[in-house]
């Protein structure tokens, strides 16, 4: 059946890191057009912001692009976005908090098939993107606001009559191991079954008698009879987390974390067209809970939601409402996208939330995109209130107003963007997983320079790079000069195999930053974040559905750290295989 795919002008707007993983994905289209594909079975809506959207306001990582990256976690994937700093508490299994735009870890919002993912457990302030595996995600969309990121995780969908299975086995340094599996099946009656499991374990460093592990289980049962305009979906995700405490170098380090996080989601939907154009309405129930922790009591957030959307190739309007028994008690949100004439796209979003403790916040964003031929210009402005931790009654709202402008050029061999983002002052809350830094310094209103480049001199070779630079005092975990460069060779040069079933990729990446700050330490003084350079190698080879990969991080044995006092291991390598097949 036909399916609506509206992706935000990726051929014009993807910054270098994201472009490197997306330019080879034939699913990428312009946001102001509609791509339809013939499906054997219909699939559910992706639950991402519907287009049209202004160029430069969204990144899209598809299933194809994700499996050709070295990303092990969601945090790894987000390093493709210019200006993102991942505060890594160590190697695989340790905390990985995404810092962006001078807002600390408050800069990111997470959604799972439309369900908000609130932080729970001992750290009820922020969510750790390092705890979200990519094993059962079909797509990750990132909506870029001038002062934050909204990340939409889209679970796997399966549209073919043949069963689909994926097995991934990873091993590596410091006792690192990962075993992941996925099984999917559809029936002519409209029923669909999706099952996945993901186990990870790691010591985290040399000569360390500690252990980090999680065990993820995911199941989704769906029913889409007929042409799929009406259906129902039930899914559950359960992750058991076990993390031993880790001592820092003269600091408390990272505390232990043990417990089980569970999400459940049930929804029904109905539309008047199988391609998701026209009217689409849905309603459902969802919950997030934390249990089995000896330190904090069990927590749960239950909610109900409903939405209605009207979509044409040139116009979209959508309204959503939520009601919950904790944290965000009531939420109303509206979205609009419009292409009045060719070459102009306007989009906007507004939201009102009422939190427990008689608190309320409002926010809104508007974007305008102009594009013609290889050139594009995008302006964006947002204003509103930010509450970092809805679970903490004493956390009051901070009002911020931000704006950005982005100029883009896109040709067959050379693409690039340069932009300025003006971001308001903000006081981020400290991260409970980093007790060595019990405070964060307030950022000042600052203008950030952001640039990216993609250069393809010949078909198998391309270079991607991005750079971020606050032109005034830098915020904590936002180094004054921060960039990443990737050199990639990817080719199907071995023509012995027909139909391009053989493919080879070799990538060498460098991430660097200058000396900045990392919060307020236990002595009440600003902590220095020393400048650093990290090198990475990634190799992947595919033969039909079988892939072999090898990744080496910190390849030049740097003694630098992403978070002061929390060492990052040298020559941290992982390797393994991924096998996808139809039963």
N, C-alpha and C positions, 0 to 999 in steps of 0.2 A: 504494500500500500504506500501511498505518497506520504511524505513527512516534511514538515516545515523546518528548514534550517536557516536561521538568521544569525550570521556571524559578523562582527563589527569591523568591516572594511579591513580585513587582515592583510590583504595585498598592499594596502597603503600604510597601515599604522603599526604593525607589530614591531616593537623595539627589538634590538638585535638579538638578545638572548632568546626571546620567544620565537622570533622569526627563524632562528636556526633550527628549531624543532618543528616548525610549521610549514616552511616553504615547500617541503617535499610531500606534504599531505594533500592529496587531490580533493579533500573535503572542504578546503578553505575557499570561501567565496566572499564577494563584496556584501556588506551589510544591507545595502539598499536594494538588493535583488533577492529573489527566492529560488533556492535550489530544491528540486524535488527528485526523489529517487524511488525506483520501483522496488518494493519490499515484498517478500513472500508472506510475511506476517506483519501486522502493524505493531508499532512499539509505543510506549508511553512517552509523554512529553518530557523534555530534558530538564524542566524546572529551572531554566536560566532566564535572566531578564530578556524579554522579547524585544526584537528590533522593530523598526530601524533605530540604530544608535549612531551618535556622532562618531566619526573616525577618531581613533586614539583612546577610546573609553573602555575597551575590553580586549583581553588576551584570551585565546582559546587553545588549550592543549587537548588534542584528541587522543584516542587509544593508540593510533599509529605513531604519533609524535612522541608520546610518553615512553613507549618501549624502546625508542632509539636514543634515550637520554641515560645518563648515569644516575638519575634521581632514584633514591631508595625510599624517600618519604616526601610528603607534601612540602615540607620546608625546603628540601633540596630543589624541588620543581620551581618554587617561587623565586629562587635566585636568578631566574631569567629576566626578572622585572627590574629595570634600572632604579637604583636607589635602595633596593632591599638589602638589609644587613641581617644575617642569621646569627643570633647569639648562641653559639653551640657550647653546651656544657661539657662536651667531649665527643667521642666517636658515636657510632650507631647505638641507639638506646638511651643516650643522655638527652637532656632537654635541648630543644631547638626552637627558640622564640624568634619570630619575625618582627624586625624593627623597621619602621618606615615613616618618612615625612616628619620626623621629630616628635612623633606621638608614642614612641616606645612600642610595647606589645599591644597597646590599645588601638593600633592602626589597622588591625585585621578583624574582619567578621567572617564566620564560617557558616555555610548552609549545606545540608545534605539532602538532595532531592527536594529542596525548598524548605526543609525543616531547620530552624536556627539551632546551631550547636553551641550551647552555653557551657562555660567552664564549670566543672563540678569537682568535688573532692577537696583535698587539703589546699589545692590551688584553685580557689573559686573566683579568681580575678581574671586570669587569662587562659586561653586554650593553647596547648603546645602542638603546633603543626607537625612536630616530629613523631607524634603518636598516631598519625593518619597514614596508613599504607596506601599505595597506588594499585594494589593487586586486583581489586574488584571495582575499579573506577573506569568508566568508558570515556569520560571527559572531565576536564577541570576548566572552568571559566572564571576569569578574574576581572571584575569591574573595577576600573581605576578611577578613584576620585582624587581631587587635588590634595586631600589630606588623609587618605586611607585606601584600603583595599577590601573589597567584598569578594570572597572566594566561594564559588558554587561547585560542590562535588556532585557529579552525576554518576550514579551507580550503573553497573553494566546492564545493557539491553541486548536481547538476542532476537533476530528476525528470521532466521533460516530454519528449515525443517530438520536439518541434521543436528545432532547433539554437538556442542562445542565444549572442548576441554582444554585447560591450560595448566601446565605444571611448571613451577619455577623452583629451582634449588640453588641456593647461594651459600658459599663458604668464604672464609677470609681470615685475616689476622685477628689476634686477641680473642680466639674462641668464637668468632662471629659465625652465625649460621642462620639461614632463613629457608623455610619450607612453605611454599604457597601452592594452592590448587584452586581451580575454578571449574564448575560444571554448569552447563546451561542446556535447556531443552524446551522446545515449543511443540504444542499439539494443535491439530486442525480445529479443535473445539474453541480455541482461544486461550487455553491455559498455558502458562509458562512457569518454569521452575528454574531458579538460580541459586546455587550453593557455592560458598567459598570459605576457605580457611587459610590463615596466615600465622605462622609461628616464627618468632625472631628471638635470638639470644646472643649476648655478647658480653665479654669481660670489660671491654671499653678501652683497655690500655695494657701495656706490658707490666709484668710484676704486680698485678693488682688482684687481690683475692676478693672479688666482688662479682656480682652478676646482675645483668639487666635482661628482662624478657617480657614479651607480651604474646598473647594468644588471641587472635581475632577470629570470630565466626560471623558469617553473614548469610542470610537466607532471604529470598524474595519470591513470593508467589503472586502471580498476576493473572488476570482474566480480561481479555480483550476480544469479545466475540465479534463476528462479522467484520466490518471494515475498521474496527477499533475506535470509532467515534465515542463510544461509551465503554467504561471498564472500571476495574477496581484493582488495587495493588496493596499488598501487605508485605512489609519487610522488617527485619530485625537485625541489629548489629550489636555484638557483644564482645568486649575486649577485656581480658584479664591482664592486669599490669602488675609486674613485680620488679621493683628497682631498689637495689641496695644503696645505702648512703655512700657518698663519696667525699673524702676529705679534700679540701683545697690546699693550696700552698700558703699556709698562714691564715686561712679563712675557714668558715664553717663548711664550705664546699656545697654539695647538693644533698638535700635530705632524701631519705628513703620514701618510696611511694608504692603502696600496695592497695589494690582494690579492683573492682570490676565496674566498668562503664557500659551501660546498655542504652541503646536507642531503639524505639519502635515507631513505625509509621504506617498508618492505614489511611487510604484516601479513595474516593470515588470521583469520577469525572465524566463529563458529557459535553460533546461538541456537535456542530452541524456539518463539519467537513473532515474527512480523514487526513488531510494535509495540515491540520491545525490552523488553517485560516478560518475566518469567520468568528463565531462565538464559541468560547470554551469556558466552562464553569467546573469548579472542583470544590470538594469539601473533605475534611478528614480530621483525624486525631493523631497526636504524636506525643512522645514522652522521652525524657532523658533522665537517667538515674545513676547514682553512685552507691555501691554497697561493698560489704566485706572489708572495710578499712577499720583497723583497730585504733586509729588516731582520731578520725572524725566520724560523726554519726552519718547514717544513711541519708541520702538526699534524693529528691525527685522533683521534676518539673513536668507537669502534664498540661497539654494545651489542645485547643480545637481551632480550626482555621477554615476559611472559605475564600474563594477568589472568583472573579469573572473577568474575561479578557475578550476584546474584539480586535482582530488582526486582518490587515490587508498588506500587500507587498509594500505600500507606501505609508501606512498609518497603523499605529497600535495604541490602544488605551487599555489600561489594566487597573483593577482595584482589588486590594487584599485586606482581610481583617483577621486578627488572632485574639484569642482569650486564653489566659493561663492562670494556674493557681500559685505561681511563684515567680520571682524575678520580674519579668515584664508581664504585667497583668493584662494589659490591653494594647493592641497595636493596630493602626490603620495606615495603609500605604497605597499610593497611587503612582502610576507611571504613564508616560506619554512619549511616543516616537512618531516623527512626521517628516516626510520628504515633500515639501511644497512644490519644488521644481527640481529638475535634474541638477545635481551639483551642490545641493544644499540639504542638510539633514539637521533637524532640531530634536533634542530629547530632553526629558526632565523627569525628576522623581521627587516626591515629597513623603515625609513620614512623621507620624505622631505616636508617641509611646507613653503609657502610664505605668510607672513602676510601683512596687510595694513601698510603703513608707510615704505615701502621698507625694511622690515625685513624678514629674512629667518632663518630656523633652520633645523638641521639634527640630526637624532638619530638612533641607532641600538642596537639590542640585539641578543645574541647567547647563546644557552643552549645545554648542553650535559648530557644525563642521562645514567647511567649504572645500570642494575638491574639483579639479579639472585636469585631465591628463595625468601626468606624473606628480603634480603638486597638490598639497593639501594644507589647510590651515584649520586648527581646532582651538576654540576657546571654551573654557569651562569655569564655572563658579559654584561654590557651595557655601552654605551658612547653616548654623544650627547649634544645638547643645550636645555635649558628649558626656555620658556617664560611663566610666570605665568598668565598674564592678557593680552590676545591679544587685548582687547578693549582699553588698555591704551598705547598710543604711546610712552611714556617715559620708559616703561618697556623693558629693554634690556635683551638679552639672557645671561644665565649663563651656562657655560660648566661644565658638571659633568661626572665622570667615576666611575662606581660602579661594584662590583663583589660579588658573594656569593657562598658558598658550603654547601651542606646539606647531611647528612648521615641519612639513615632511616632503621628501622627494623619493620617488620610487621608479627606478628604471630596471631593465633586465639585468644589468651587471652591478649597479650601484644604487643602494637605498640608504636613506638616513633621515634622522630627525634631530631637531634641536629645539629646546623649549625652556621656558621659565615658569616656575611655580612659586607663588607667594603664599606662605603658610603662617598662620597665626601662632602666637605664643601658646604654650601648653605645658602643664605639669603632669607627666606620666606617673602612675602609681608604681611602686617597686614590684619586682617579680618574686613571689614567695619561694620559688624553686632556686633562687640565688640569694640566700640569706646573708652572704658576704657583702651585699650591696643593699642595705635596708632603705635606701632612699634614691630618688632620681632627681636631678636638677631640672628646674623649669627651663624649657627652651624659649628663645626669644623669637619675635616675628622675623622671619627670614625669607629671602628669595633664593631658590635653588635652581641651579643650572643643570639640566639633564640633556644628554645627547646619546645617540646610538648610531651605529653604522653596520651595514652589511655589504660586503664586497665579494663578488663572484667573478674572478678573472677568467676562469675556465670552468666547465661544467662540474668536474668532480671536486673542485676546491672552492672553499669560501671561508671568509673571515667575518666574524661577528664581534662586536664590542659595544659596551655601554659605559657611561661615565656620569657621576653625580657629584655636585659640588655646591654646598651651601655658601653663599657669598657673604654671610655674616657669621656670628658665633655659632659653631655647630652644636647640635643637640647630642645628648648621650646616645652612644651606639649609632651615631650618624657621622662617620669620619669626614673631615674637611674635604678630602679627595678620595673617592671610592670608585673603583671600576672593575670590569671583567673583560677579558679577551679570550676568544676561542678560535682556534685554527682547526678546520674540519676537512677531511677527505672522505667522501662517500661515493661509492660507485658500484655498478653491476658489471665490472669490466671483464669478468670471467664468462665468456660467451659459450663455453662448452655446454652450459645448462640453458635450455630454452626458456622462453617466457620470463626471463629475469628472476628466476627463483633463487639465484645466488646474489648476495649483497654484502658489502664490506664497508665498515665505518671506522675511522681513526680520528680521535679528537684530542687536542692538547689545549688545556685551559689554564689561564692565570687570573687569579683574583688578588687585588691589592688595595690597600688603603693607607692613608697617612695618619699620624698620631692624633687621637681625639680623646674623648672622655667616656667613662663607662658607669656613671652613677656616683652616688655618695657612699663611701665605705663605712665600716663600723666605727671609725674614728671621727666621722662627721666631715670628712674631707673629700673633695672630688678625686675620683680614681682615674688614673691615666690609662687610656687604651692605646698601647704602643702600635705604631705602624707595622704592617705585615704584608708579606707576599706569599700566597699559597699556589702551588702548581699541581695540576691534575692530568692524568692520562686516562683515556677511555677507548676500549677496542670492542667492537661487536661484529660478529659474522653470522649471516643467516643463510640457511639452505632449506628452502621450502618453509615449513613452519617451525624449524628447529634453529635456535639461536644460542650462540656461545658468547659470553661477555667477560671482560676483565676491566677493573677499575682500580686506579692507584691514586689515592689522595695524599696531599702533603708530600709530593714526590721528591722535593728537594730537601727533605729533612729539616724543615723550619722549626725553630723552637718557639715560634709565636703562638698566641692564644686568641681565640675568638672572644672569650670572657676572661679577664685577668684572674690569675690564680687557679684557673681550671685548664690544665694542659690538654693539648690536642696531639694525638699520637703521630709519630713520623712513619712514613711508608705504610699508610693504612690501606690495605688492599682487600678487595672482594672480587670474587669470580664465581661463575656458575653457568647454568643453562636454563633456557626457557623453551618449552615445547608446546606448541598449539596444534591441535588436531581435531578432526571430526570423527566421532566414534563410528 
